[in-house]
């Protein structure tokens, strides 16, 4: 067997290089010491690796030979950094509260667009925890209530234990359950956030006016805060608005074993006036992504973690959202890490306005 190799990436270094090829069909693997192989002019000219099915088997018997290759370093060889413990922050939240009951009822609506048009004619702000599936509504709330009783046959409504759907092995049922969770998340944060369907992100609204918005939260045992919706003005024209920048996130619900998690990817959203998308959003986003490194992204995740976990809690100001709740996921300890200096953020090079926004 042979494989074509492009060597420009690794051939100028001195680190030992081993190529491992897996034959999935026959459940076998083969290995080759590339530096020894390409030391022959004929092999280098052909840029191909030939494997001997017997001599090159990647098995326990090959351990000694591979060890000898790895010890054959020369001056200038790169060796791994000294090991040190490091704590990793997963971008996950544990879903600590799930809906208990699902409601099903037949409907004459032919499309999702028609369903929501009918509902909004009756109520400008209907609750979002409803989906249309196969000429029927599936909801987290009782469908025998306004406006849903007017767009479905509430007399034929059925109730289901939500655990039948949250722990199902049926991919269609699980897909429907995830869609309901997506709708529930949007309803949960509707007072503070807007949904951008094009990029499937949620982003902070400005305060009414619109006015610059700051979100305060507790992070790493200390009080912190971040500007989550801020206007930016054209250079030299402090009264002429260029765009708004909003803290945002995309998300995905995941089931791991019997537990559900919310995966969060922090990002930004750009608008012209606090609501309408800005036509240069892609350029603005690419610019800030080049400036922000690991620490900034982690800081954004911590903010979203505190915000979402707080939404499900009952406190002196009211009850938590009834169909979803979140709790933090413990940090993971790794036995090795990279010197923090290599991850040094470039935030210090960001202009004053940008630095203020990052909090």
N, C-alpha and C positions, 0 to 999 in steps of 0.2 A: 504494500500500500504506500501511497505517496501523498504529500501535501505541498502546495505552493506556499512559500514563505516570503513576505516582504520584510527585509531586515533593517531598513533605514532607522527605525525607531530605537533598536536595542544594540546594534552591532558596534556602536562607537563607545559603549561603556565597557566595564570590566566585570560586572556582576555575572555570576554563573546563571545560565538560562536553560530551563528545562521545558520542553514541549510535551504536553500530555493530551492524547486524543482518545476520546471515548467512542466505542462502537456500541451504541444503545441497543441495536437489534440483537447482538450476540452477548450483551452484558460483559464486555471486555474492554480493557484500556491498555494503551501502549505509551511508552515514553522514550524521549531521545534527548541526549546532551547536545544542545545546539552548537555550542562553541567548538566542541570536538568535531561534530559533524561538518560544520562549515569551515573548519581549518583546512580541509581538502579543497584545492582550487576547482576541481570538477564539480563538487557539490555546491560551492558558492556560485559558480557560473550558472548552474541549473536552477538555483533557488528553490529546490524541492527537497523534502525529507522523505526518505524511504524507511519504512518500518519492517523489521523482521518479526513475523508473527510469534516466534518462539523466544528469541533473545531479548526482544523489547517489551515483553509483557509487563504491565504495571501491576505487580503483585507484591506480597510481603517479601518474596525472595529478592526483589529489586532494591530493598531498603538500604543495604550496605553500599551498593553502587551509587545510589542517589546521594547518600551521605558523603561519599568521597568527592562527588562533583561539587556539592555545596561547600566543602572545605577547601576547594581549589581556588580561593580568592587571591587576587594579586593586589599590589599597592594601588589605592584609588578605588577599591571596591566599596560600594555603599553597604553599610550594615544598619540594621534597624535601630531606632532610638531606644534608650534605656526604658524599661517598663516602669510604669507608675500607675496607681489607681486613678480612675477618672469616673465621674458621674455623668450619665447621659440623660437628657430630658426627652422622653418620647413625645411626639406630637399627637398624643391620644388622650381622650377623656373617656372614663368609664361611664356607660349609661346606667345610672343608678336607679332610675325610675322609668318604667315602660307602661304603656296603656294596658288596662286590665280587660277591656271589652271592645269588640269591633261590632259595628252595625252595618247590615246589608239590606238594601231595598232596591227593587227594580225601578228603572227610569226610562222615559221615552227619549231622553237626550241622545242625539246621534253622534255628537263629538264633544270633546272637552271644551272647545270654544263656545259651542251652543249652551252647554251646561252652565258655564260661568256667566254668559250673557243673561240667561234667564234668572240666575240667582242674584245678579247685581241689579237687575231691574226691580227686584223686590227688596233688596237690602244692599246699599252701596258698599258695605264692608262686611260681607259674610265671612264666617270663620273658614280657615283654609284646610282643615284636617279632613278633606273629602277627595276621593279620586273616582273616576269613572272607569269601570271595567266590565266589558261584555254586557252592555245595556243594563247596568246596575250600578248603584252607588255603594262605595265602601267607605266608612267613616269612623272616626274615633269618638264622635259625639252622636247622641241620639238623633236620628233623622226625623223623628216626629216632632220637629220644632221648626219655626220660621227661620230662613226661607226654604229649607230643604223639603219640608212636607209638601210644598207646592210644586216641586220639580221631580218628585218620586212618588211611588205608591207606598206611603208610610204604613198602610194597613197590612201590607205583606212583609213588613220589616222582620228580619231575623237578627238574633244576637249570637255572638261567638266569643268563646274564651280567647283572648288575644295571645295566650301562650301557645295555642295551636298553630298560630302563624309565626310567632317569634322563634319557635324551636322546630319549625317544620323542615323536612328533608325535600319538600317539593320546591324546585327553583322558582316556579311561577308564583307560588304563595309568598315565598321569601321576597321576591322582587316587589310584589304588591305591598308587603309590610314595610319594606325600605322606603317605598314611595310615600306611604303614610307618615313615616318618621321624617322624611324630608319636608313634607307639608307642615308637620307639627313644629319642626324647628323654625320655619319661617313665621308661623303664627306666634311662637314663643317670644321672638325678638322683634315683632312687628312695630312696637312702639318706638324702638331706637334705630332699627336697621331697615334698609331697603334691599330688595333682591334684584340683581342684574342677571336676567335670564340668558343673555348672550354668553357670558363668561361663567355663569353659574356660581356667582359669589354673593355674599351678603356684605353690606358696607354701612358705616355709620352715616346717619342723616346729620346735616347741620342743625343747630338750634334754630327756632323760628326767627325769620328775619331776612335772609339766613344769617346766622351768626356763628363764629368760630366755636368749636366744641371741644371740650376736654373731658377725658374720662379718668377718674381717680380710682385707684385700686391698691391692694396690698400685695407686694411681691417680695419674695425672699425675706420675710420677717420685717419688712419696712414699708412705709407708705410711699406710693409712687403715683405717677400720672402720665398721661400722654395726650397730645393734641390729636384727635381722631377725625376731625373734619376742619380743614383750614383753607382759606382762600390764598391764592398767589396772584400777584399783580405784574403787569408788564414792566420791564426795566425802564426806569425813568418816568413811568406813568403810574404813580401810586393810586390814582383813582380809577384806573382802567383794569378791570379784572381779566386775568389770563385764564385761570382755571381753578377748580377746587380739587384738593386731594383728600381722599377718605381712607382710613384704615379699613381693610376688608379681609375676608378669608373665603376660601373654597373648602368643601368638606366631603366626607364620605362615611357612611355608616358601615361598620364591619362586624361580622359575628366571628368570634374566636371561641371555639368550644360552645358553651352555653351562654357566654357573656357577649354583650354588645358594646361596641366602642365607637366613638366619633373621632375620625382622623381629621385634623385641621391643618390647612396649608395657608399661612399668613400671606397677604399680598396687599396691593393698593388698588383703589378705583379712582378714576378721574372723571369729573363732570364740568360742564360749562358754568352751571349756576347752582350746584348742589343737588341736582336731580338728573338733568339731561346729559347723556354721555358726551365727553369731549372728543372731538375728531382726532386729536393728537395723543390720545390716551396711551397707545402702544409705545410711542416714543418716550413719553414721560416715564412709563413703567420700566422700560429697558434702561433708562438713565439711572433710576434709583436702585435697580437691581445690581448694577455695576458697582454702586457705592456701598451697599449694605452687605455685611458678611454675617458670620454665624451668630455673634452676640446680638446684633440688631434683630435678626429673625427670631431668635429665642425670646428676646424681650417682647416682641409682638405676640408670640404664642402665649406667654405668661399672662399678658393682658386679656387675650381672648379666653383663656382658661378661667381667670377670675370672673370675667363677665358672665360666661355661660354657666358656671357652677352656681353663681349667685342667683340666676334667673329661676332655678328650680327650688330655691329655699323659701320656706315660710318664715316671715319675720313680723315685726311690729307694723309694717306698712302694708301687709296683705299676704294672701296665700301664694305659694309658688305655683308655677304652671303645672296643671294636673297630669299631663300626658308624657312629660319628659323631665328627667333630672340628670345632672352630671356630677361626677366627683373626680378629683385628680388621680392620675396614675403615678405610682411611685417611681422615682428616678431609678435608673439601672446602673449598677456598678460594673465597670469594665476593669480587667486586670492590667490593661495597658492603655496608653493614651499618647497624644501628641502635645509637645510643648505649646502652651498657649500663645507664645510669641508668633508662631506660624499662622495662627488664626487671627492675628491682630486686626481689628476692624479698621476700615478706612473712614469711620464716621468723623474723625477729627478733621478730615479734608472737606467735609460737607459745609456749605455756606451756613450762616447763622440761622436763616429761616428753616432750612432742612434739619439742622441739629435740634432746633426747638421742637419740631414736629416729632422727631424720634424720641423725645422725652428722656 
